[in-house]
Amino acid sequence: MDGFTLKYIIILICEITIVYALYVFLVNILKRSSYAVNRLFSIISLLTVGMITCQLLPFFIASINITILARWYFGLIIIINQAFFHYTQIFPRWEKKSPLIFIITSAIPGLITFLFTVISNDIIISASFDGLHIQFVYGQYIILYLVVFVFYIAGTFFTLFYKVRHLENTSFRYQLYYLFMGNHVGALIILISFVIMPYVFKCFNYHNLGITFAAFWLLYINN
């Protein structure tokens, strides 16, 4: 696939994902806001709009500060990852809901990492845009960022796995089983496009495409 075609496919999928994320946000705010889990999911949808917008802006604003944009991009990734973890902690609200103190405590690493990523150069030193994707120069504490990222991925995995096996309500167990499978298809897409292809196979062309498609998939499955 040539660069020109890939560029417009990336832009199109980003725009579709933003529109769908806004739709999910409005549906959960206007029709389902009586439940905390839906209010949280509406926040996830809005954060996803911000994350995808960070990918989209360099295509249209050549003078934008790519380094600051990249820091916000990485910050939003960690917050969305954290929010999905909390989403699995509180669903369903009738059975096996995590204690509030545990939810609050488990939120602290993500919030600190978000602030650290956005306001310092210790996670992202600099970034540049080559016309298709953003190239990152990582700081000395990128490993800590990845540890927090993996903590929330693992937390989501084991929380869903536990609830699938132990919920008394069979209907909820079935819902969570499909949620469990769907979310980890999305996580696999992110792993392949965000880690394996760029840093194992040195292929960066599908980073934006993979992250955006995974975001759309996760919104669709969970909605």
C-alpha positions in Angstrom: 0.0 0.0 0.0 1.5 3.4 -1.0 1.9 6.2 1.5 -0.7 8.4 -0.2 -3.4 5.7 0.1 -2.5 4.7 3.6 -2.6 8.4 4.7 -6.2 8.8 3.7 -7.2 5.4 5.1 -5.8 6.5 8.4 -7.6 9.8 8.3 -10.9 8.2 7.4 -10.7 5.6 10.1 -9.7 8.2 12.7 -12.7 10.4 11.7 -15.1 7.4 11.8 -13.8 6.4 15.2 -14.2 9.9 16.6 -17.8 10.2 15.3 -18.6 6.8 16.8 -17.0 7.6 20.1 -19.1 10.8 20.3 -22.2 8.8 19.5 -21.4 6.3 22.3 -20.7 9.2 24.7 -24.1 10.8 23.9 -26.0 7.5 24.2 -24.5 6.7 27.6 -25.0 10.2 28.9 -28.5 10.8 27.6 -30.1 7.4 27.9 -28.1 5.3 30.4 -26.6 7.8 32.8 -28.5 6.4 35.8 -25.8 3.7 36.2 -22.2 4.5 37.3 -20.8 2.0 34.8 -22.4 3.8 31.9 -21.2 7.2 33.2 -17.7 5.8 33.3 -18.0 4.4 29.8 -19.1 7.8 28.5 -15.9 9.2 30.0 -13.9 6.5 28.3 -15.6 7.4 25.0 -14.7 11.1 25.4 -11.1 10.3 26.3 -10.9 8.1 23.2 -12.0 11.2 21.1 -9.1 13.0 22.6 -6.6 10.2 22.0 -7.6 9.8 18.3 -7.7 13.6 17.8 -4.0 13.6 18.9 -3.3 11.2 16.0 -5.4 13.2 13.5 -4.2 16.8 14.2 -0.7 16.5 12.6 -2.3 15.6 9.2 -4.0 19.0 9.2 -1.9 21.4 11.4 1.7 21.3 10.2 2.9 23.8 12.8 1.5 21.9 15.8 4.0 21.0 18.6 4.3 17.3 18.0 6.2 16.6 21.3 3.4 18.1 23.5 0.8 16.3 21.4 2.7 13.0 21.8 2.8 13.5 25.6 -0.9 14.0 25.7 -1.4 11.0 23.4 0.6 8.7 25.8 -1.1 10.3 28.8 -4.6 9.6 27.4 -3.6 6.0 26.5 -2.7 5.3 30.2 -5.9 7.0 31.5 -8.1 5.1 29.0 -6.3 1.8 30.0 -6.9 2.7 33.7 -10.6 3.6 33.1 -11.2 0.2 31.4 -9.8 -1.5 34.5 -12.2 0.5 36.7 -15.0 -0.4 34.3 -14.4 -4.1 34.9 -14.2 -3.5 38.6 -17.7 -2.0 38.9 -19.5 -4.1 36.4 -22.0 -5.6 37.2 -23.0 -3.4 40.1 -25.0 -6.2 41.8 -22.3 -8.9 42.1 -18.6 -9.0 42.9 -18.1 -5.2 42.8 -14.7 -4.2 43.9 -14.5 -2.3 47.2 -14.4 1.5 46.8 -11.1 1.8 48.7 -9.5 -0.7 46.3 -10.8 1.2 43.3 -9.5 4.5 44.6 -6.1 3.0 45.6 -5.7 1.3 42.2 -6.4 4.7 40.5 -3.3 6.4 42.0 -0.6 4.9 39.8 -2.5 5.8 36.6 -3.2 9.4 37.7 0.4 10.0 38.7 1.7 8.4 35.5 -0.7 10.6 33.4 0.5 13.8 35.1 4.2 12.7 34.9 3.8 11.9 31.1 2.1 15.2 30.2 4.2 17.7 32.2 7.7 16.2 32.1 10.2 14.9 29.5 11.0 11.8 31.4 8.5 9.6 29.4 8.6 11.3 26.0 11.7 13.4 25.4 10.6 14.5 21.9 8.5 13.5 18.9 8.3 14.2 15.2 5.8 13.5 12.4 6.9 12.0 9.1 3.6 12.4 7.2 2.1 9.1 8.3 2.9 8.5 11.9 4.5 10.1 15.0 8.0 9.0 15.9 8.8 9.0 19.6 12.1 9.5 21.5 11.5 7.9 24.9 12.8 9.2 28.2 14.5 7.4 31.1 11.3 6.4 32.8 9.5 4.8 29.9 9.9 1.5 31.7 7.8 2.8 34.6 5.1 3.9 32.2 5.1 0.4 30.6 4.9 -1.2 34.1 1.8 0.8 34.9 0.3 0.1 31.5 0.8 -3.7 32.0 -0.6 -3.4 35.5 -3.9 -2.1 34.2 -3.9 -4.6 31.3 -3.3 -7.5 33.7 -5.8 -6.0 36.2 -8.5 -5.9 33.5 -7.7 -9.4 32.3 -7.7 -11.1 35.8 -10.8 -9.1 37.0 -12.8 -10.2 34.0 -11.5 -13.8 34.3 -12.4 -14.0 38.0 -15.9 -12.6 37.4 -16.6 -14.9 34.4 -15.9 -17.9 36.7 -17.5 -16.7 39.9 -20.6 -14.6 39.2 -23.8 -16.3 40.4 -25.9 -14.7 37.7 -25.5 -16.8 34.5 -26.6 -14.0 32.2 -23.9 -11.7 33.6 -21.3 -14.5 33.2 -22.2 -14.8 29.5 -22.0 -11.0 29.0 -18.6 -10.9 30.7 -17.3 -13.9 28.7 -18.0 -12.1 25.4 -16.7 -8.8 26.9 -13.6 -10.7 28.1 -12.9 -12.2 24.6 -13.7 -9.0 22.7 -11.5 -6.8 24.9 -8.6 -9.1 24.4 -8.9 -9.1 20.7 -8.6 -5.3 20.9 -5.6 -5.7 23.3 -4.0 -8.0 20.8 -4.4 -5.5 18.0 -2.8 -2.8 20.2 0.1 -5.1 21.1 0.8 -6.0 17.5 0.5 -2.4 16.1 2.0 -0.6 19.0 4.8 -2.9 20.1 5.5 -5.9 17.9 5.4 -4.4 14.4 7.3 -1.1 15.3 10.0 -2.5 17.6 10.4 -6.1 16.4 9.8 -5.8 12.7 10.7 -2.0 12.4 7.4 -1.4 10.6 5.8 1.9 11.8 3.3 2.4 9.0 0.4 0.7 10.7 0.7 2.2 14.2 -2.1 4.8 13.8 -4.3 2.3 11.9 -4.0 -0.4 14.5 -4.6 1.8 17.6 -7.6 3.5 15.9 -9.2 0.3 14.8 -8.6 -1.2 18.3 -10.2 1.8 19.9 -13.3 1.5 17.6 -13.5 -2.2 18.3 -13.3 -1.8 22.1 -16.0 0.9 22.1 -18.2 -1.2 19.9 -17.8 -4.4 22.0 -18.3 -2.6 25.4 -21.2 -0.5 24.2 
